[in-house]
């Protein structure tokens, strides 16, 4: 689903995704952690609080599985094999429930056409399944699929949270001419795609129809009046390479962000490296 509402403001899921990517634990994220600076454009400012979950994140739409699904695909997150040709593609994202909380252990079964638009119906080329990790994240390494006759470019996927029904759907690429003529195409299933050298990187977050406790209501986090024995301070915008001290020890910033209470250097190794 799209990471912003029609009004253009960051949704709670967007903020949660950014914080999870930075190594924050989900319960802490749900208590009002703002988006990291690297997830925002120059014209945007980090919100003071995570928005409420009522942000239009309906469950991911279901779509036909088509004629070429095969059960018992191999457990693997990379569909690349010896001799694989085509533009390399990495698809990453998270799987959320109805309260925008990530779901670990979700089965994702991917299958797709090869660079020529053909499906392997005798073996398992470009077929594989994996499970979301403890943060609800997944990552697929594959190629950009070729064009199958009558269809726009797409990936197939089945998802199943533990003990829940299967969702069968498809993912699409923006800017494809056939998006306008494919009768199955659904713009709600468009991935965010960008060039990464000669390869491409795509992102998509699934929302499953899984009831969840909404978790703690976001509350303001007070800014500490003093930091014991260090120069690190909440509210400061740090850049990669910046040096601080905290608790009598030095740290180097690994990625740009605006510091928040709870993100002290010893607590967030994704943001700080001890020097």
C-alpha positions in Angstrom: 0.0 0.0 0.0 1.1 3.6 -0.5 3.1 5.0 2.3 1.3 8.3 2.4 -2.3 9.4 2.7 -4.1 11.3 0.0 -3.4 14.4 2.1 0.3 13.9 1.6 1.3 13.5 5.3 3.4 10.6 6.6 1.4 7.7 7.9 2.1 5.8 11.0 3.2 2.8 8.9 5.7 5.0 7.1 7.2 6.1 10.4 7.2 2.6 11.8 8.9 1.3 8.6 11.7 3.9 8.9 12.3 3.2 12.5 12.3 -0.6 12.0 14.9 -0.2 9.2 17.1 1.8 11.7 17.0 -1.1 14.2 14.4 0.2 16.6 12.2 -2.4 18.4 8.5 -2.3 17.4 7.1 -1.5 20.9 9.4 1.6 21.1 8.4 2.7 17.6 4.7 2.5 18.5 5.2 5.0 21.4 5.8 8.0 19.1 9.3 7.6 17.4 9.5 10.1 14.6 10.8 9.3 11.1 14.5 9.3 10.5 15.8 12.3 8.6 16.9 10.1 5.7 13.3 9.1 5.0 12.2 12.7 4.4 12.7 15.1 1.5 14.4 18.5 2.0 11.0 20.1 2.1 9.6 17.9 4.9 10.2 18.0 8.6 10.0 15.0 11.0 6.6 14.9 12.7 6.6 15.4 16.4 4.6 12.3 17.0 3.8 9.2 15.0 0.3 9.7 13.4 -2.6 7.5 14.4 -3.0 4.3 12.5 -6.3 5.4 10.9 -4.5 6.4 7.8 -6.3 4.6 5.0 -4.2 1.5 5.2 -6.8 -1.0 4.1 -5.8 -4.6 3.6 -3.7 -5.3 0.5 -6.1 -6.1 -2.4 -6.5 -9.7 -3.5 -5.8 -10.7 -7.1 -6.0 -13.9 -9.2 -3.1 -16.3 -8.9 -3.2 -17.0 -12.6 -2.6 -20.4 -14.2 1.1 -20.9 -13.2 1.2 -21.2 -9.4 3.0 -24.3 -8.1 3.1 -25.5 -4.5 6.2 -26.7 -2.6 8.5 -24.0 -3.9 12.0 -24.0 -2.3 12.8 -22.0 0.8 15.0 -19.2 -0.5 15.0 -15.4 -0.6 17.1 -15.2 -3.8 15.6 -16.5 -7.0 18.9 -16.0 -8.9 20.6 -19.2 -10.2 23.7 -19.9 -12.2 23.3 -18.3 -15.7 20.5 -16.1 -14.7 20.1 -13.2 -17.1 18.1 -10.0 -16.7 18.1 -6.8 -14.7 18.7 -7.5 -11.1 15.8 -6.6 -8.8 15.6 -6.4 -5.0 12.2 -6.1 -3.4 12.0 -5.3 0.3 9.3 -4.3 2.7 7.3 -5.2 5.8 4.1 -7.1 6.5 1.7 -5.3 8.8 -1.7 -6.2 10.5 -4.7 -3.9 10.8 -3.2 -1.9 13.6 0.0 -1.2 11.6 2.0 -3.5 13.7 4.5 -5.8 11.9 3.8 -9.5 11.8 6.7 -11.9 12.1 6.7 -15.4 10.6 4.5 -14.6 7.6 4.9 -16.9 4.7 5.6 -15.2 1.3 5.6 -17.4 -1.8 6.8 -15.6 -4.9 6.7 -16.6 -8.5 7.3 -14.8 -11.8 8.1 -15.0 -15.5 11.7 -15.0 -16.7 13.3 -12.3 -18.8 11.5 -13.6 -21.8 8.1 -13.6 -20.2 8.0 -17.4 -19.7 7.1 -19.3 -16.6 8.9 -22.5 -15.5 6.1 -25.1 -15.2 8.4 -28.2 -14.9 10.8 -26.9 -12.2 11.1 -24.0 -9.8 13.0 -21.3 -11.6 11.9 -17.9 -10.4 9.9 -19.5 -7.6 10.6 -19.5 -3.9 9.2 -18.9 -0.5 10.5 -17.2 2.7 9.2 -15.9 6.0 9.2 -12.4 7.5 11.8 -11.9 10.3 11.1 -10.8 13.9 10.5 -7.2 12.7 8.0 -8.3 10.0 10.5 -7.6 7.2 11.2 -9.5 4.0 13.6 -9.2 1.1 13.5 -10.8 -2.3 16.4 -10.9 -4.8 15.4 -11.7 -8.4 15.2 -10.0 -11.8 12.8 -7.7 -13.5 10.3 -10.1 -15.1 9.7 -10.1 -18.8 6.4 -9.3 -20.4 3.9 -12.1 -20.5 1.4 -11.9 -23.5 -1.6 -9.8 -22.6 -0.2 -8.7 -19.3 1.8 -5.8 -17.9 5.0 -6.5 -15.9 4.2 -8.1 -12.5 5.2 -10.4 -9.7 3.0 -13.0 -8.1 2.9 -13.6 -4.3 0.9 -15.5 -1.7 1.1 -14.4 1.9 -0.1 -16.2 5.0 0.2 -15.1 8.6 0.4 -17.9 11.2 -3.1 -19.4 11.5 -4.7 -16.9 9.1 -6.1 -17.3 5.6 -3.9 -17.0 2.5 -3.8 -13.7 0.6 -3.0 -14.1 -3.1 -2.0 -10.9 -5.0 0.4 -9.4 -7.5 2.8 -6.5 -7.5 3.3 -4.0 -10.3 5.9 -1.6 -11.7 5.3 2.1 -12.2 5.6 3.7 -15.6 4.8 0.5 -17.6 2.9 1.3 -20.8 0.8 -1.9 -20.4 -0.5 -0.7 -17.0 -3.1 1.2 -18.9 -4.4 -1.8 -20.9 -4.0 -4.7 -18.4 -7.5 -5.4 -17.1 -6.1 -7.0 -13.9 -3.7 -4.1 -13.1 -4.5 -2.4 -9.8 -2.6 0.9 -9.0 -2.9 0.1 -5.2 -0.4 -2.7 -5.9 2.3 -0.5 -7.4 5.8 -0.9 -5.9 8.1 2.0 -5.3 11.0 1.4 -7.7 14.3 3.2 -8.2 17.5 2.6 -10.1 20.5 1.3 -8.2 23.3 1.4 -10.7 22.5 -1.3 -13.3 20.0 -2.9 -11.0 16.7 -1.8 -9.5 15.4 -1.6 -5.9 11.7 -1.9 -5.1 9.7 -1.5 -1.9 6.2 -2.6 -1.0 4.5 -3.0 2.4 1.7 -5.5 2.7 -1.3 -5.1 5.1 -3.0 -8.3 6.0 -6.5 -8.6 7.4 -5.1 -9.7 10.8 -6.8 -8.1 13.9 -4.2 -6.6 16.3 -4.1 -4.8 19.6 -3.4 -1.2 18.5 -0.7 -0.9 21.1 0.1 2.1 23.3 -1.3 5.5 22.3 1.5 7.8 21.1 2.5 10.2 23.9 5.0 13.0 23.9 8.5 12.1 24.9 10.1 14.7 27.2 13.4 16.0 26.2 16.0 15.3 28.9 17.4 18.4 30.6 20.9 16.9 30.8 22.9 14.0 29.4 25.2 12.2 31.8 28.8 12.7 30.9 28.4 13.4 27.2 27.8 15.8 24.3 24.9 13.7 22.7 21.6 15.6 23.0 18.0 14.8 22.0 16.7 17.1 19.3 20.0 17.5 17.5 20.3 16.7 13.8 23.3 14.5 13.4 25.0 13.7 10.1 26.9 10.5 9.2 30.5 10.9 10.6 29.5 13.2 13.4 31.3 12.4 16.7 29.7 12.6 20.2 30.4 11.3 23.7 27.9 9.7 26.0 28.4 8.1 29.3 32.1 8.8 29.1 32.6 7.0 25.7 32.9 8.3 22.2 30.6 7.4 19.3 30.5 8.0 15.5 27.2 8.6 13.7 26.5 5.9 11.0 23.5 7.6 9.3 21.8 11.0 9.4 19.0 11.4 11.9 17.4 13.7 14.4 18.2 12.4 17.9 15.3 11.4 20.2 15.2 10.3 23.8 15.6 6.5 23.8 18.0 6.7 20.8 21.1 7.3 23.0 24.3 5.8 21.3 24.5 2.6 23.4 20.8 1.8 22.6 20.8 2.1 18.8 23.8 0.5 17.2 22.2 1.0 13.8 22.8 4.8 14.3 26.0 4.9 16.4 29.3 3.0 16.4 31.5 3.1 19.5 34.8 4.7 18.8 
